[in-house]
Amino acid sequence: MELTDIARRFIVHWGEMGSNWGVNRSVAQIHALLFVHGQPLHAEDIADTLVLARSNVSNSLKELLNWRLIRVTHVLGDRRDYYETSGDVWELFRTIVRERKEREFDPTVALLRELSQDPALDKEAPALQDRLRSTLDFMQTLGSWSDEMLRLSPATLEKILRLGAQVQRFVRPGDGAETGAPNVFPVTPPMPPMG
């Protein structure tokens, strides 16, 4: 398969970004190829297009399947497995966030919860106790928030993200002194017009 210059540049960049995020470069490049191609590909096509060893492609496909970022599909009359990914960036975003939360975030919360309930923590310095408990509280709050965000439809999530910093005018308790931000918005949001 011949790649366009645009597709090639995207795939190379996605591989570099994958490395920055702790993802194997080949894994990221294969996902990018499936994304930009938009059609199912079999392992041989992927290996030939990206000039990767078949064993590397096989291992990378297994990792992408484990992350639920790709799925196996079949083509009538062909026994080979074909692979495809979603073309919906919101679905991909939600999958990545959900998977990273389960693999990285949740185990940390579980450890912090275990440590905060361990009677030995009471023998530690008060500062350490406070830090561990406040970290647990923060992470539980963040985890609850992310769970709620993942339950939203992509359309609703997009609206929330587009609101961005405007949300602060509805929740900011004071004048912004705690963050150093100027009080540009009123503390109480204005009432919408009637009728």
VOFI-81512 format. One record per residue (C-alpha): residue number from 1; x, z, y; residue in three letters. Coordinates in steps of 0.5 Angstrom, whole numbers. Each point is the difference from the previous one (the first is absolute). Layout:
REM VOFI-81512
   resi      px      pz      py   resn
    NUM       X       Z       Y    ALA
...
REM end
This chain:
REM VOFI-81512
   resi      px      pz      py   resn
      1       0       0       0    MET
      2       3      -2       7    GLU
      3      -1       5       5    LEU
      4      -1      -1       8    THR
      5       5       3       5    ASP
      6      -6       4       2    ILE
      7      -1       3      -7    ALA
      8       7       1      -1    ARG
      9       2       4       6    ARG
     10      -6       4      -1    PHE
     11       2       1      -8    ILE
     12       7       2       2    VAL
     13      -2       5       6    HIS
     14      -5       3      -5    TRP
     15       6       1      -5    GLY
     16       4       3       6    GLU
     17      -6       5       2    MET
     18      -1       2      -7    GLY
     19       7       2      -1    SER
     20      -1       4       7    ASN
     21      -6       4      -3    TRP
     22       3       1      -7    GLY
     23      -3      -6      -4    VAL
     24       5      -4      -4    ASN
     25       1      -7       4    ARG
     26      -2      -4      -6    SER
     27      -7       4       0    VAL
     28      -1      -1       7    ALA
     29       2      -8       0    GLN
     30      -5      -1      -6    ILE
     31      -6       4       3    HIS
     32       2      -4       6    ALA
     33       0      -7      -4    LEU
     34      -7       2      -3    LEU
     35      -3       1       7    PHE
     36       2      -6       4    VAL
     37      -1      -4      -6    HIS
     38      -7       2      -1    GLY
     39      -1      -3      -7    GLN
     40       2       4      -7    PRO
     41       7      -2      -2    LEU
     42       3       1      -7    HIS
     43       7       4      -1    ALA
     44       4      -7      -1    GLU
     45      -2      -3       7    ASP
     46       1       7       3    ILE
     47       7       0      -3    ALA
     48       2      -7       2    ASP
     49      -3       0       7    THR
     50       4       6       2    LEU
     51       6      -1      -4    VAL
     52      -1       7      -4    LEU
     53       2       1      -7    ALA
     54      -6       0      -5    ARG
     55       1       8      -2    SER
     56       1       2       8    ASN
     57      -7      -4       1    VAL
     58      -3       3      -7    SER
     59       2       7       3    ASN
     60      -2      -1       7    SER
     61      -7      -2      -3    LEU
     62      -1       6      -4    LYS
     63       2       4       6    GLU
     64      -5      -4       5    LEU
     65      -6       1      -6    LEU
     66       2       8       0    ASN
     67      -1       0       8    TRP
     68      -7      -4      -1    ARG
     69       3      -5       5    LEU
     70      -1      -6      -5    ILE
     71      -5      -2      -6    ARG
     72       1      -4      -6    VAL
     73      -4      -6       0    THR
     74      -1      -6      -5    HIS
     75      -1      -7       1    VAL
     76      -4      -4      -5    LEU
     77       4      -4      -6    GLY
     78       7       4       2    ASP
     79       2       6      -4    ARG
     80       4       3       5    ARG
     81      -1       6       5    ASP
     82      -1      -2       7    TYR
     83       1       5       6    TYR
     84      -4       0       6    GLU
     85      -1       5       6    THR
     86      -5       1       5    SER
     87       0      -4       6    GLY
     88      -4       6       4    ASP
     89       5       4       4    VAL
     90      -4       6       1    TRP
     91      -1       0      -8    GLU
     92       7       0      -1    LEU
     93       2       5       6    PHE
     94      -5       5      -4    ARG
     95       3      -1      -6    THR
     96       7       1       2    ILE
     97      -2       6       4    VAL
     98      -4       3      -6    ARG
     99       5      -1      -5    GLU
    100       6       3       5    ARG
    101      -5       6       1    LYS
    102      -1       1      -8    GLU
    103       8      -1      -1    ARG
    104       3       3       6    GLU
    105      -5       4       4    PHE
    106      -4       4      -5    ASP
    107       6       3      -4    PRO
    108       3       3       6    THR
    109      -7       3       2    VAL
    110      -1       3      -8    ALA
    111       7       3       1    LEU
    112      -1       3       7    LEU
    113      -7       3      -3    ARG
    114       4       3      -6    GLU
    115       5       3       4    LEU
    116      -5       3       5    SER
    117      -3       3      -6    GLN
    118       6       3      -3    ASP
    119       1       7       1    PRO
    120       7      -1       1    ALA
    121      -1      -3       7    LEU
    122      -2       7       3    ASP
    123       7       2      -1    LYS
    124       3      -6       4    GLU
    125       1       0       7    ALA
    126      -6       0       5    PRO
    127       2      -6       3    ALA
    128       1      -4      -7    LEU
    129      -7       3      -2    GLN
    130      -3      -3       7    ASP
    131       4      -7      -1    ARG
    132      -3      -1      -7    LEU
    133      -7       2       1    ARG
    134       0      -4       7    SER
    135       3      -6      -4    THR
    136      -6       1      -5    LEU
    137      -5       0       5    ASP
    138       2      -6       4    PHE
    139       1      -4      -7    MET
    140      -7       2      -2    GLN
    141      -3      -2       6    THR
    142       4      -6       0    LEU
    143      -2      -2      -7    GLY
    144      -7       2       1    SER
    145       0      -5       6    TRP
    146       3      -6      -4    SER
    147      -5       1      -5    ASP
    148      -6      -1       5    GLU
    149       4      -6       3    MET
    150       0      -3      -7    LEU
    151      -7       1      -2    ARG
    152      -2      -4       7    LEU
    153      -2      -7      -1    SER
    154       6      -5       3    PRO
    155      -5      -2       6    ALA
    156      -1       8       2    THR
    157       8       1      -1    LEU
    158       2      -6       4    GLU
    159      -5       3       6    LYS
    160       3       7      -1    ILE
    161       7      -3       1    LEU
    162      -1      -5       5    ARG
    163      -3       6       4    LEU
    164       7       3       0    GLY
    165       2       5       5    ALA
    166      -7      -1       3    GLN
    167      -2       5      -5    VAL
    168       3       6       4    GLN
    169      -5       0       5    ARG
    170      -5       3      -5    PHE
    171       5       5      -3    VAL
    172       5       2       5    ARG
    173      -1       8       1    PRO
    174       3       1       7    GLY
    175       4      -4       5    ASP
    176       6      -3      -5    GLY
    177       5       5       2    ALA
    178       1       2      -7    GLU
    179       3      -7      -1    THR
    180       2      -2       7    GLY
    181      -5      -5       1    ALA
    182      -4      -1       6    PRO
    183      -7       2       0    ASN
    184      -3      -7       1    VAL
    185      -6       1      -3    PHE
    186      -5       5       1    PRO
    187      -1       5      -5    VAL
    188      -7      -1      -1    THR
    189      -2      -7      -2    PRO
    190      -4      -3       5    PRO
    191      -8      -1      -3    MET
    192      -2      -7      -2    PRO
    193      -5      -4       5    PRO
    194      -7       2      -2    MET
    195      -4      -6      -3    GLY
REM end
